[in-house]
Amino acid sequence: MTQEPTGGVQKPSSVEGPKGGFSTEAKRAVYAAIFGRRTVRCFRPDPVPEDVLARLLAAAHRAPSVGFSQPWDFLLVREPKTRGRIGQLFGKAHRAEANLFDEPQRSKYLSLELDSLSTAPLNVCVTCDPTRAGPIVANSTAIPEADLYSVCLAVENLWLAARAEGVGVDWVSLLDRAELREVLGIPPHVVPVAYLSLGYPKDGFPEEPLLESAGWGERLPLRSLVSYEEWGRRAHEDRWEELDALLEDS
Ligand SMILES: Cc1cc2nc3c(=O)[nH]c(=O)nc-3n(C[C@H](O)[C@H](O)[C@H](O)COP(=O)(O)O)c2cc1C
């Protein structure tokens, strides 16, 4: 069996608490990573050390995957020439997207600082190889795109581990897939799922998503997204008050 980096990574047995869960401190750390994870779009120039990067990739590689297919690959991109070409793809797509909005939304969109590529010291392209597990992937016949979902979970694992390590991440989806494939030499059957910027945040981790603080969107109330037994059947107000109180106390 291959050894994976575990420096600083604790085994579940070392953070065990009552009832098979984690200790209070370990639970807090997990939720702190989840709630404190942010998209970071402006970075300091210092590189992500190799040991930190190894842990992030190991965390991504521990994601669940349909039929244990592990369809991901991680392509690390550091060379300025390659990054410059990808920056051009972004500029083109960004301008095209801006033109889809009418004023005043267009100006607002253009005022959002969405370009993480120009400052990130490292990019990682996370891909999906649908052929990884052979012609028939266990458990995926009803949902053929389950391999793509698996890759997204690997990205989320990396993103959460990065938050714990103090490393910021942006998912740059505004890139033409065919052109990205060509620049990075990705074979036609492999899907580039996520192009990520990584680095240490220049201004720390924002409390709120940029798109929220800039008034572009707001977080939906959880209660408007949960149904009971049947689509759209909501809980009574007092049930939510009870749940809110439980969250406050925990
Ligand atoms: C699939 C996916 C694609 C995204 N694409 C972009 C993108 O192209 N550019 C960008 O600036 N942020 C992108 N984001 C980040 C979202 O804008 C961000 O997650 C959202 O605004 C909430 O902010 P938070 O991540 O700080 O909580 C993407 C996120 C996801 C999950």
The ligand as an SDF file (V2000), in Angstrom:
LIG
                    3D

 31 33  0  0  0  0  0  0  0  0999 V2000
  -18.5550   25.2800   -9.2120 C   0  0  0  0  0  0  0  0  0  0  0  0
  -18.0720   26.6350   -8.7600 C   0  0  0  0  0  0  0  0  0  0  0  0
  -17.6280   27.5340   -9.7020 C   0  0  0  0  0  0  0  0  0  0  0  0
  -17.1590   28.7940   -9.3110 C   0  0  0  0  0  0  0  0  0  0  0  0
  -16.6630   29.6560  -10.2560 N   0  0  0  0  0  0  0  0  0  0  0  0
  -16.1550   30.8280   -9.8740 C   0  0  0  0  0  0  0  0  0  0  0  0
  -15.5560   31.6980  -10.8250 C   0  0  0  0  0  0  0  0  0  0  0  0
  -15.4920   31.4040  -12.0240 O   0  0  0  0  0  0  0  0  0  0  0  0
  -15.0340   32.8840  -10.3960 N   0  0  0  0  0  0  0  0  0  0  0  0
  -15.0740   33.2260   -9.0710 C   0  0  0  0  0  0  0  0  0  0  0  0
  -14.5870   34.3110   -8.7410 O   0  0  0  0  0  0  0  0  0  0  0  0
  -15.6390   32.4300   -8.1400 N   0  0  0  0  0  0  0  0  0  0  0  0
  -16.1660   31.2370   -8.5130 C   0  0  0  0  0  0  0  0  0  0  0  0
  -16.7020   30.4030   -7.5710 N   0  0  0  0  0  0  0  0  0  0  0  0
  -16.7860   30.8200   -6.1550 C   0  0  0  0  0  0  0  0  0  0  0  0
  -18.2010   31.2650   -5.7980 C   0  0  0  0  0  0  0  0  0  0  0  0
  -18.4480   32.5340   -6.3530 O   0  0  0  0  0  0  0  0  0  0  0  0
  -18.3070   31.2910   -4.2660 C   0  0  0  0  0  0  0  0  0  0  0  0
  -18.2010   29.9750   -3.7870 O   0  0  0  0  0  0  0  0  0  0  0  0
  -19.6210   31.8890   -3.7620 C   0  0  0  0  0  0  0  0  0  0  0  0
  -19.7130   33.2190   -4.1510 O   0  0  0  0  0  0  0  0  0  0  0  0
  -19.7290   31.7860   -2.2330 C   0  0  0  0  0  0  0  0  0  0  0  0
  -18.5790   32.3630   -1.6350 O   0  0  0  0  0  0  0  0  0  0  0  0
  -17.6320   31.5670   -0.6450 P   0  0  0  0  0  0  0  0  0  0  0  0
  -16.9780   30.4710   -1.4420 O   0  0  0  0  0  0  0  0  0  0  0  0
  -16.6390   32.6000   -0.1650 O   0  0  0  0  0  0  0  0  0  0  0  0
  -18.4680   31.0100    0.4450 O   0  0  0  0  0  0  0  0  0  0  0  0
  -17.1810   29.1500   -7.9410 C   0  0  0  0  0  0  0  0  0  0  0  0
  -17.6280   28.2320   -6.9910 C   0  0  0  0  0  0  0  0  0  0  0  0
  -18.0710   26.9810   -7.3990 C   0  0  0  0  0  0  0  0  0  0  0  0
  -18.5380   26.0000   -6.3520 C   0  0  0  0  0  0  0  0  0  0  0  0
  1  2  1  0
  2  3  1  0
  2 30  2  0
  3  4  2  0
  4  5  1  0
  4 28  1  0
  5  6  2  0
  6  7  1  0
  6 13  1  0
  7  8  2  0
  7  9  1  0
  9 10  1  0
 10 11  2  0
 10 12  1  0
 12 13  2  0
 13 14  1  0
 14 15  1  0
 14 28  1  0
 15 16  1  0
 16 17  1  0
 16 18  1  0
 18 19  1  0
 18 20  1  0
 20 21  1  0
 20 22  1  0
 22 23  1  0
 23 24  1  0
 24 25  2  0
 24 26  1  0
 24 27  1  0
 28 29  2  0
 29 30  1  0
 30 31  1  0
M  END
$$$$
